[in-house]
C-alpha cells in the first residue's frame, strides 16, 4: 500500500521570543519568582520584593540531593528562612552567599512523600516556595553494570529498554523489561550480527522491534504478541529501520534510513509503506495516531502526518541548512516538543497557531533527549552536564546525576526513568 504525501505549508511562523513566567509551579516559586532567563536581578539592597527560584530539586533514596533555592540580589544577612516537609520528614536549611545572591540549601531527612514548603522573608517582603520531594530508586540492568541503553518506552507499568547498536550480542538480540524489582531479558529469535535497531509497545500489549539483518535478506519487523507468538515481516530493504511507533489500530511505522518513505506492518504481518516528499530523521506517534516527523537539510521542519489520509502539516523550524530538529514528543496539552541538536535548545510548537517557544533552560544547557510528564512538566536530559532538568511553570530546576543519562522516558503514572552507568534510575 503506497500513498502520496502532500505537504500543507501553513503561513510563515511567528518565532516567539522567550518570556520567562513569574510563577514556578510544582517545582518552583510563588509570586515574584524569576526563571533562568529572567530580566536583570534586583540589585543588592533594593528594599522592595523578593525574587526566588528553584535551582535544584530535592531527592531522597538511592540518590541523595539537597534542594537549593536562589534568592536574587540578597545577601544571607537580609534573609530569614523557614521550611517544613510532609509527614515523617524533617527539613533543615542553610544560607550561603553566591555573588550578589543567596543560595538556600534545603535538606530533608526521614521517610515521606509530598512537597517541602519554604518561606523566605526579608523585612516586610515574603515569598513562599513549594519544592517537590522526589524519591529515587536504582537497579542494575545487567549484572556488572555494563549495559548502555539506546532507547526506552513505557510498557506494562514499567519500561522496555533497547541497547545501543554496538552492544554485545546478548544485548543486541533482546530487549530488557522491568518486572517488579528486577530487570529481565525479553528475547527475540536473532543471532550473530543481527541487531535490534528500534522498538515500540502497542496498545494491546504486543511489542514490535526493527532488526537490521546480517544476511542479504535485509532488515525486518518482528511482532511479539502478549502470548509470545512471533510474526516476522521482511522489509525488502537492507537499510536500517528506526524510530518505531505504533498507532492505535496496532500498525507499526518506522523510518527507513536515507529514504523518503516510511515502512510499516499490520498486526497480521502485512507490509505497508507511506511515500513522503522528503527524507525524515525521527518519528513518534501521538495518542490519536498522528505521526510526528523531523526533517533536516535545506528545509528543516517538524511534520504532522495523518497516516490514514496522507494529509500533512509542515512547520519550518530553525535555520535552513544548519538546524537538526530531533526527539519529536507529544505533550498532554496538544503541543509538540522537540530538541535542536546543533544548538542544544529545546522547543515547544503549537500546531494550531504555528508558534514556537524555546523552553526556559539555563544558559549552557545542551538538551539531549526529552519526555513529557502527565502533569504538564517536561523532563530534559543534559548529558554534557550530567543532569536532568524539570521544566514547569516557566522555569527549569536541575537534578544532578554525575553522568550522562540515556533513554529518558516518563511512564503514565508520572515516574521518570533513565539509564546511567548500567543502572536503571527511577524518580517519582
RAKAZI-V115677 format. One record per residue. N is the residue number from 0. PHI is phi as a letter, one per 20 degrees, with the letter a starting at -180 (* if undefined). Layout:
{{N & PHI} {N & PHI}}
This chain:
{{0 & *} {1 & c} {2 & c} {3 & e} {4 & e} {5 & d} {6 & e} {7 & d} {8 & e} {9 & f} {10 & g} {11 & g} {12 & f} {13 & e} {14 & e} {15 & f} {16 & f} {17 & f} {18 & c} {19 & f} {20 & f} {21 & e} {22 & c} {23 & d} {24 & e} {25 & m} {26 & c} {27 & b} {28 & d} {29 & e} {30 & g} {31 & n} {32 & f} {33 & c} {34 & e} {35 & f} {36 & d} {37 & f} {38 & g} {39 & g} {40 & f} {41 & f} {42 & f} {43 & g} {44 & n} {45 & f} {46 & f} {47 & e} {48 & m} {49 & c} {50 & c} {51 & c} {52 & b} {53 & e} {54 & e} {55 & c} {56 & f} {57 & e} {58 & c} {59 & c} {60 & o} {61 & f} {62 & d} {63 & d} {64 & c} {65 & f} {66 & f} {67 & c} {68 & d} {69 & d} {70 & d} {71 & f} {72 & m} {73 & c} {74 & e} {75 & g} {76 & f} {77 & f} {78 & d} {79 & c} {80 & c} {81 & c} {82 & b} {83 & b} {84 & d} {85 & f} {86 & g} {87 & n} {88 & c} {89 & d} {90 & c} {91 & d} {92 & c} {93 & b} {94 & d} {95 & c} {96 & f} {97 & c} {98 & m} {99 & e} {100 & d} {101 & c} {102 & e} {103 & d} {104 & e} {105 & d} {106 & d} {107 & e} {108 & c} {109 & o} {110 & d} {111 & r} {112 & c} {113 & p} {114 & c} {115 & d} {116 & d} {117 & c} {118 & d} {119 & d} {120 & c} {121 & c} {122 & m} {123 & e} {124 & e} {125 & b} {126 & b} {127 & d} {128 & c} {129 & d} {130 & d} {131 & f} {132 & d} {133 & e} {134 & d} {135 & d} {136 & c} {137 & c} {138 & b} {139 & f} {140 & f} {141 & c} {142 & g} {143 & n} {144 & m} {145 & e} {146 & f} {147 & c} {148 & e} {149 & d} {150 & r} {151 & b} {152 & b} {153 & f} {154 & a} {155 & l} {156 & n} {157 & c} {158 & c} {159 & d} {160 & d} {161 & d} {162 & f} {163 & f} {164 & f} {165 & e} {166 & f} {167 & f} {168 & g} {169 & g} {170 & e} {171 & f} {172 & e} {173 & b} {174 & e} {175 & d} {176 & c} {177 & e} {178 & c} {179 & m} {180 & e} {181 & d} {182 & c} {183 & c} {184 & e} {185 & d} {186 & e} {187 & c} {188 & f} {189 & c} {190 & b} {191 & l} {192 & e} {193 & g} {194 & c} {195 & f} {196 & d} {197 & a} {198 & b} {199 & b} {200 & d} {201 & e} {202 & g} {203 & e} {204 & n} {205 & f} {206 & c} {207 & d} {208 & c} {209 & d} {210 & c} {211 & e} {212 & f} {213 & e} {214 & d} {215 & f} {216 & f} {217 & n} {218 & e} {219 & b} {220 & d} {221 & c} {222 & d} {223 & d} {224 & f} {225 & g} {226 & e} {227 & n} {228 & f} {229 & d} {230 & c} {231 & d} {232 & c} {233 & f} {234 & e} {235 & m} {236 & b} {237 & e} {238 & f} {239 & f} {240 & d} {241 & b} {242 & l} {243 & f} {244 & b} {245 & d} {246 & e} {247 & g} {248 & e} {249 & n} {250 & f} {251 & d} {252 & c} {253 & b} {254 & f} {255 & d} {256 & g} {257 & m} {258 & d} {259 & e} {260 & a} {261 & d} {262 & d} {263 & b} {264 & b} {265 & e} {266 & g} {267 & e} {268 & n} {269 & e} {270 & f} {271 & c} {272 & b} {273 & c} {274 & f} {275 & c} {276 & e} {277 & b} {278 & e} {279 & e} {280 & d} {281 & b} {282 & b} {283 & b} {284 & d} {285 & e} {286 & f} {287 & e} {288 & n} {289 & f} {290 & e} {291 & d} {292 & c} {293 & d} {294 & c} {295 & d} {296 & n} {297 & f} {298 & c} {299 & g} {300 & b} {301 & d} {302 & c} {303 & d} {304 & c} {305 & e} {306 & f} {307 & f} {308 & d} {309 & n} {310 & f} {311 & b} {312 & d} {313 & d} {314 & d} {315 & g} {316 & c} {317 & m} {318 & d} {319 & g} {320 & m} {321 & c} {322 & f} {323 & c} {324 & f} {325 & b} {326 & l} {327 & f} {328 & b} {329 & e} {330 & e} {331 & g} {332 & e} {333 & n} {334 & e} {335 & c} {336 & d} {337 & b} {338 & d} {339 & c} {340 & f} {341 & f} {342 & e} {343 & n} {344 & e} {345 & c} {346 & c} {347 & d} {348 & d} {349 & e} {350 & f} {351 & f} {352 & d} {353 & n} {354 & f} {355 & c} {356 & c} {357 & f} {358 & f} {359 & f} {360 & e} {361 & g} {362 & g} {363 & n} {364 & f} {365 & d} {366 & f} {367 & e} {368 & c} {369 & b} {370 & b} {371 & e} {372 & e} {373 & g} {374 & e} {375 & n} {376 & f} {377 & c} {378 & d} {379 & c} {380 & e} {381 & c} {382 & f} {383 & f} {384 & e} {385 & m} {386 & c} {387 & d} {388 & c} {389 & d} {390 & d} {391 & b} {392 & m} {393 & n} {394 & b} {395 & c} {396 & c} {397 & e} {398 & c} {399 & f} {400 & d} {401 & n} {402 & a} {403 & e} {404 & e} {405 & d} {406 & l} {407 & f} {408 & b} {409 & c} {410 & e} {411 & g} {412 & e} {413 & n} {414 & f} {415 & e} {416 & c} {417 & a} {418 & d} {419 & b} {420 & l} {421 & n} {422 & d} {423 & e} {424 & d} {425 & c} {426 & c} {427 & b}}
